[in-house]
Amino acid sequence: MTQQTVLNATHRELGARMVDFGGWDMPVNYGSQIEEHHAVRRGVGMFDVSHMRVVDLHGERVRDFLRHLVANSVDKIETGKALYTCMLNERGGVIDDLIVYDLGDTFFRTVVNAATAETDIAWITRQAAAFDVEVKPRPDFAMIAVQGPEARETVIGLMADVDRERMRALGRFSAAAAQGLHGVPLFVARTGYTGEDGFEIMVPVAHAVELWNALAQAGARPAGLAARDTLRLEAGLNLYGQDMDENVTPWEAGLGWTVSMDEGRDFIGRAALEKQKADGVPRRMIGLVMDAKGVLRHGQKVLTAAGDGEILSGVFAPTLGKAIAFARVPAGAAGDDVKVDIRGREVPVRVVKYPFVRNGKPREGIV
């Protein structure tokens, strides 16, 4: 049965086109996907991300547990900070990518993807038993992401006076509790999935509609999954299930920067990653731009002198006015003479570094 967020009726009242996304009835757009995309790049947009699952971890050994569970090192962060990381299986494949918040010596919070939430929670619970860590899903939270160059000031304007300066000073990839207007408790993180600045806000379910409506009245434009996808790909951010999965290692997904091989830490999947790196990683992820008209789509064949690869995520990028994509190709593939098979036509593409867009502007040489 398809699940609904607490904001479902609100989306429908706004005329959203709804789709099934990972078992959730979610808005794909509210009219113009392009206008929603530009609203985030140029002003402020907001997304219902209440389908994401918040999971709290409590225990005296919770830090030791996370050292074992995830590939990045929680020792890099301190209380109030966030860490992006992958959770791996024993083969080094990515079970999920997630954000971990350090909220104290015995309390960490994680946010996992909607489509993998049940399997993630089951995996985390099994691994936690040996560390006597309590795993507590938080369905009492809704989540709203407010993104764009005007996002933070829009949110801060809806906070209690006592918290406004503190939230204005909140650093990137940091989080803290705060009060909204009328004393509504919020958990505010300066994180996001668009390449723009902003906040991801956890709010009690009972107050989610109120917060959404207040944000809309303050100028935040509702945006759906379609704009979220074009924004995140322009920003060079992976999508689980499309750019990586349980059969893809971080080395093969362009996520080597999220792996910390700190001495003495035996995290799940480390041995497999070490072996793959020693043997030679067979595939790598690259960024592509197509100057010809058309759209790059998931599953299209990528032709290189070293062998064939495939498009992972592909979209028309509104900020660039061109089609862009992630592709996975043989490790020996060079950056020249790469083509994509589009309905039998071999169309030339350029291999470029990503992110494709930085600080709201195309990277040099992309367009």
N, C-alpha and C positions, 0 to 999 in steps of 0.2 A: 504494500500500500504506500502510495506517495505521501511523504511527510510535508508539513507546512510550517513555516516560521510564524511567529506571532504577528508579523507585518503582512501576512499574505493578503488579508482583506484590504489593507491600505494600498498595496500594489495594484490590486484589481480596480479599486476606486479611481486610481490614477490612470487607468487604461493600459496597464502594462501587458505586453504579450508574454505569456507564461509558458515555460517548458519544464520537462523533467530533467533535472541535473543531479546525478548521483542519488536518485531516489527522493529528491526534494522538488517541490513545485516552486520554481524560481522565476523572477522577471528577466527576460533576455533584453528587452528594451522598453521604453515608455513612448516611443515614437521614432525619433531619429537617433540611431546608434552613433553616427558621426558627430552630431551636436552634443551628445552626452560625453563622448570622448574629448572633444575640444573644451567642454565646460570644465573638465578635470585638469587638462593641461593649462588652461588660461585663467581659471577662476576657482570654483569649488564644486565638487560633486560628492555624492554619497551613495554607498552601496549597502544593501542588507546582506550581511555575511553571517547571519544567525544560524545558518546550516553548518558552519564550522563548529567543532566541538571543543569546549574548554574542559580540561582535565587537570585537577589539582593533585599534587603529590605531597604527602606529609610523612615525616619520620626522621628519627635521629640520623639515619644513614642515607638520607635522600640524595645528598651530593655524591656519595660513593655509588649509589644506584645509577645516577645519570652519567657518571664517568664510564660505567659499564654499558649503558643502554644506547648512547648516541655517539656518532663519529666525531663531532666537534667537541671541544673541551669546555665544560662549564667552569673550569678554573680560570678561564679568560674573563669571566664576568663577576660582578659583585652585586650586592643587594640593590634592587631597583633597575637592573640592566636586563637586556634581552639578548638571546643568542639564536641565530638561525642554524639549523643542523639537519642532518639526515639520520633516520633510524634504519639500521641495516639488518638483513638476515645473515646467517652464517656464511652464505656464499658471497657476501658483499653487495647483494642487490638491495635496492632502496625500497623498504617497506612503506615509508612515507617521509616527507619533509615537513618540518614543524618548527615552531618558535617556542623557546623555553625562557621563562621569566624567573629570575632569582628574587624571591620575596623574603628571604631570611635563611638562617642556618637549617631550619627543618621544614621549609615550605617553598616549593617551586610550582609554577603554573605552566601548563603547556597548552598549545592550540594545535589541533590536528585537522586534517582535511575531512570534508563531509563524507565522500564516497568510501573512505577507508576507516571511518571512525570506529565502527564496531570491531573490525579485526585489529586495529591499532590498540584499542582499549584491552582487548583480550590478550594480546601480545605483551603489552606493558604490565598487565596484572600478573601474568605468569612469571615474568622476569623479576617483578618487584617482591615476590614472596620470599626469596632468599635474603632480601635486605630489610624485611619487616617494614616496608613502605606501604602506606595506605593510598590507594588509587581511587580518586573521587571525581567522577564526571559531574559537570555543573550544567544541567539542562535549565536551571533557573536563570541563566544569563542569556540575553540576546546580544548581538554584536552589530554595530554600525561602523563602517569605515568611511571617514570623511577625508577627502584627498584633494590636493591642488594648492596652488600658491596662496590662496586666501583661506585655506581650510582651517589652519590653527586659530587664526583670529576669529573665525566664525564660531568655532567650538568654544573658545575662551569667553566669548561674549555671552554664552549661555551658562556659565559657571557661577557659583557663588563667589562673591567679592573676595572672600578670604583665600580662595584658591587660584585666582586669575594670574597673579604674578608668578606663583610657583609653577603653574602649567606653562606659562610663557617661557620659563627658564628650563623646562624639561628637555634634556638632550635627546639626540637621535638614538633610537633603539634603547630607550629608557621607558619606564612605566611607573605609575603611582596611582593611589586611590585619590579621589577628589569628590566634590559635591557639585551636582548640577543645581539649577534653580529649584527652589522649594525643597532643598535638602536631599534630593535623590542621590543615592550613592553610586558612583561610577568608578570603573577601573580604566584608566586612560593610558594607552601606549602610543609612543611616537614611532609607529611602524606603518607599513602599508605595502601594497602590491601593484603600484602604478608607476613607480619611478618619481612620483611627486612627494612633497612633504605633506604631513597631515597626521591624523590620529586614528587609531582603531579603538573603539569605545565598547567596553562591556557594561551592560546596563541590566538591572533586574527586569525580567520579562514583563512584569506588570507596568513598567514605565517606558517600554520600548516605543510604543506608538506615540506617546507624548513627546519623547525626545526626537523622533523622526519628524514629527509635524513642526516642532520648534526649529529644527535645523532647516526644514524647507522654508519656513517663514523668514528665517535669517538669510536665505539666499542660496542654500545648498541645493543643487539640482540632482534629483534622483537619477541614477544610472544603473544599467542592467549588466548582465553577464557578458553581452557582446562587447560593450565598451571596456569592461574589465579585462577581457581577453586581448583586445588590441593594445590597451595601455600596458599590460604586463609584458607582452611580447616586445613592444618597442623598448621597454626598459630592460630587456634581456633576462627576464625572470621565468624560471621553469614552471610548467604545469604538470602535476603528478598524474600519471596514467597516460600522458601523451609524450612527454619529453624524458620521462624515466619511470621505471617500475621495478618490481622485484627481480627482474632479470637483467637489470642495468646497474652498473656500479657508478659511484660518484665520478670516477675517472672518466667514464664514458659519457657522462651527462654534463660535463663542464662544471662540475661541482667539487673539484679537487680542493678548492679554497675552503670548503666546509669540513674538510677532514683534518684532524689534528693528531699527528703521530707522536704525541708527547711520550717520553720514555716512561715505561712501567705501567702504562694504562692499557689493559687488555679489553678493549670494547668489542662488542659483538660485530663480527665481520672483518676485524682487523687483519687476521691471518690471510684471509682471501684477498684483501686489498694489497697486502704486501706481496703476495705471490703473483697477482696479476701485474703489478708494477714491475716486478723483477723479470717476469716472462715477456713483458711488452704488452701494453694496453692495445687491444686489436682495433678499437673504434674510437672515434672522437666526435664531439659535437661542434658544429661550425654555424656561423651566421651567414645568410644569403640575402642578397638584394636582387630583384629582377627589374631591369630598366624597361623592358618591353611591357605592353599592356597585358593584363591578366592577373590572376591570383594564384599564389602558391598554396597548396592544400596538403593536409596530412595524408601520408601514404604514397605521394607521387615519388617516382624513381629518380634518384640523383645519379648522374653519370660522371665518373671521374676516371682518370688514367689508371688509378690503383684499384678500380672495382666500383661496384654499384653501392649506393647508400639509399636513404629515403628521407623525405620530408617528415618532420615530427610535428611541430606547430607551424602553421602558415596563415597569414592574414594580409589584407590590404591595410597598410599603415596610414591612418589619416594625417598624422603629423608630417610624414614624408611624402605622401602622394604616390607611393610605390608599394609593390608587394614585397614582403620580407618573410623570412622563415628561419627556424632552426632545422638543421639536418644532421643525421648521424651517418658518417662515412668511414671507410677504412682509414686506419691511422696514417697510412702513407700518402693519402690524397693531398695533392698540392693545391695552391690557391688559384691556379690559372686553368683555363679550359674545363670548367665545370658547367654542366648542362642539366636541365630538368626535363624529364619526359612528360609533356602535357598533351594528353590524348594523341600520342604518336608523334608529336613534334618535339624536337630537341631544342629547347630554348636556352640560350646562354644566361648565366647568372654570375654575379660577383660574390666572391667570398670576402666577408668583412668582419671586423671585430664588433662584438656587441658589449654593452647595450647600443642599440641603434639610435636611441634618443637619450640625451642627458640634460638634466635641468630644463626640461621642456623644449629643448632645441635638438635638431639633428646633429649627430656627431660629424665632425669634419670628414669630408670625403664620401659620406653616405649618399647624398643627393647631388 
